[in-house]
């Protein structure tokens, strides 16, 4: 089956959305709520939505629970991807990956550069990978970055990614 045929046979994906922030609440979580809205508009299912602090232990625990949950196909994270000493998302999740989806970060930075972010795009450490047959995406916490990542990269490929991860299991 070609890539085009996979996109025509869109499957709806079960998602976990995690906001990493020391300051956001359910009502002020603009980026997490935007992720949920865009996923639901595309027909995907939100199984879990959480806001956690920017702490290694909290991140590792929530991602670990998502990886072990059979009702989660994809984990989408926002926040904690910068270069400040407090930003530990990347250092925490990258060692958990069995495979890294390097093109995601590369393309995200390229698109950010083109979208008036300019050279500040080098500060983004957006990343994606696969662990325990689950895709994990980590985007910056700004709603502009989330919108860009979701609309231009994640949503167009979400069903395809879920299919590719699961195809050997279901064979």
C-alpha positions as CSV (number, residue, x, y, z in Angstrom):
1,X,0.0,0.0,0.0
2,X,1.4,3.4,-1.0
3,X,1.7,6.4,1.4
4,X,-1.1,8.0,-0.5
5,X,-3.3,5.0,0.1
6,X,-2.5,5.0,3.8
7,X,-3.6,8.6,4.0
8,X,-6.8,7.7,2.3
9,X,-7.5,4.9,4.8
10,X,-7.2,7.2,7.8
11,X,-7.4,5.5,11.1
12,X,-8.3,7.5,14.2
13,X,-5.5,7.5,16.7
14,X,-5.8,7.3,20.5
15,X,-3.8,10.2,22.0
16,X,-2.3,11.4,25.3
17,X,-1.6,15.1,25.5
18,X,0.9,16.3,28.1
19,X,1.7,19.9,28.9
20,X,5.0,20.5,30.8
21,X,4.8,23.7,32.7
22,X,5.3,25.0,36.2
23,X,2.8,27.7,35.8
24,X,-0.1,26.5,33.5
25,X,-3.4,25.3,34.8
26,X,-6.4,23.6,33.0
27,X,-7.8,27.0,32.2
28,X,-4.5,28.7,31.1
29,X,-3.1,25.7,29.2
30,X,-3.5,27.4,25.8
31,X,-1.1,25.0,24.0
32,X,-2.4,21.8,25.5
33,X,-6.0,22.8,24.8
34,X,-5.0,23.7,21.2
35,X,-3.5,20.3,20.7
36,X,-6.7,18.6,22.0
37,X,-8.9,20.8,19.8
38,X,-6.9,20.1,16.6
39,X,-6.7,16.4,17.3
40,X,-10.5,16.2,18.0
41,X,-11.3,18.2,14.9
42,X,-9.2,15.7,12.9
43,X,-11.3,12.8,14.4
44,X,-8.7,11.5,16.8
45,X,-9.5,10.5,20.4
46,X,-8.0,12.1,23.5
47,X,-7.5,9.3,26.1
48,X,-5.6,11.4,28.6
49,X,-4.7,15.0,29.1
50,X,-2.3,16.1,31.8
51,X,-0.4,19.1,33.0
52,X,2.8,18.3,34.9
53,X,5.8,20.2,36.3
54,X,9.0,20.5,34.4
55,X,10.7,17.9,36.5
56,X,12.5,14.8,35.3
57,X,10.7,12.4,37.6
58,X,7.3,13.7,36.7
59,X,8.0,13.6,33.0
60,X,9.5,10.1,33.1
61,X,6.5,8.8,35.2
62,X,3.8,10.3,32.9
63,X,5.5,9.2,29.7
64,X,6.1,5.7,31.2
65,X,2.4,5.4,32.1
66,X,1.5,6.4,28.5
67,X,3.9,3.9,27.0
68,X,2.4,1.1,29.1
69,X,-1.2,2.1,28.4
70,X,-2.7,0.0,25.6
71,X,-5.3,2.8,25.0
72,X,-2.5,5.2,23.9
73,X,-1.1,5.2,20.4
74,X,0.6,8.6,20.4
75,X,1.9,10.9,23.1
76,X,2.0,14.6,22.3
77,X,3.9,16.9,24.7
78,X,4.4,20.6,24.7
79,X,6.8,22.6,26.8
80,X,10.1,22.2,28.5
81,X,12.0,21.9,25.2
82,X,14.1,25.1,25.4
83,X,17.7,25.6,26.5
84,X,17.1,27.0,29.9
85,X,18.5,24.9,32.8
86,X,14.9,24.2,33.9
87,X,13.9,22.7,30.5
88,X,14.5,18.9,30.9
89,X,12.0,17.4,28.6
90,X,14.4,16.3,25.9
91,X,17.1,15.0,28.3
92,X,14.3,12.9,30.0
93,X,12.5,11.4,27.0
94,X,15.3,11.0,24.4
95,X,16.9,8.0,26.3
96,X,13.5,6.3,26.3
97,X,13.3,6.2,22.5
98,X,14.0,3.0,20.7
99,X,14.0,4.9,17.4
100,X,14.2,8.6,16.9
101,X,12.1,10.3,14.2
102,X,14.9,12.8,13.4
103,X,13.0,14.4,10.4
104,X,10.4,15.9,12.8
105,X,12.8,18.1,14.6
106,X,14.7,19.0,11.5
107,X,11.5,20.0,9.6
108,X,10.0,21.8,12.6
109,X,13.1,24.0,12.9
110,X,13.1,24.7,9.1
111,X,9.4,25.6,9.1
112,X,9.9,27.8,12.2
113,X,12.8,29.6,10.5
114,X,10.6,30.3,7.5
115,X,7.6,31.4,9.6
116,X,9.2,34.7,10.8
117,X,11.0,33.0,13.8
118,X,14.2,33.4,11.8
119,X,17.5,32.4,13.4
120,X,15.8,31.9,16.8
121,X,14.6,28.6,15.4
122,X,18.0,27.1,16.5
123,X,16.8,27.4,20.1
124,X,14.1,24.8,19.5
125,X,14.8,21.3,20.5
126,X,11.6,19.7,19.2
127,X,12.0,16.0,19.0
128,X,10.0,12.8,18.2
129,X,10.6,9.1,18.6
130,X,9.1,5.7,19.1
131,X,9.2,3.6,22.3
132,X,7.2,0.5,23.1
133,X,5.2,0.8,19.9
134,X,4.1,4.4,20.8
135,X,5.1,7.6,19.0
136,X,6.2,10.4,21.2
137,X,6.3,14.1,20.0
138,X,7.7,16.9,22.1
139,X,7.1,20.5,20.9
140,X,7.8,23.9,22.3
141,X,5.1,25.2,24.7
142,X,4.1,28.3,22.7
143,X,0.8,28.0,21.0
144,X,2.3,29.2,17.7
145,X,4.9,26.4,17.8
146,X,2.1,23.9,18.7
147,X,-0.1,25.1,15.8
148,X,2.8,24.9,13.4
149,X,3.9,21.4,14.5
150,X,0.4,20.0,14.6
151,X,-0.9,21.5,11.3
152,X,2.1,21.1,9.1
153,X,3.8,18.0,10.5
154,X,2.0,15.9,13.0
155,X,-1.7,15.8,11.9
156,X,-0.9,15.1,8.2
157,X,1.1,12.0,9.3
158,X,-0.5,10.9,12.6
159,X,-2.5,8.0,11.2
160,X,0.3,6.9,8.9
161,X,2.8,6.9,11.9
162,X,0.4,4.9,14.0
163,X,-0.1,2.4,11.2
164,X,3.6,2.0,10.6
165,X,4.4,1.4,14.3
166,X,1.6,-1.2,14.7
167,X,1.9,-3.0,11.3
168,X,4.5,-5.6,12.5
169,X,2.5,-6.3,15.6
170,X,-0.7,-6.9,13.7
171,X,1.0,-9.0,11.0
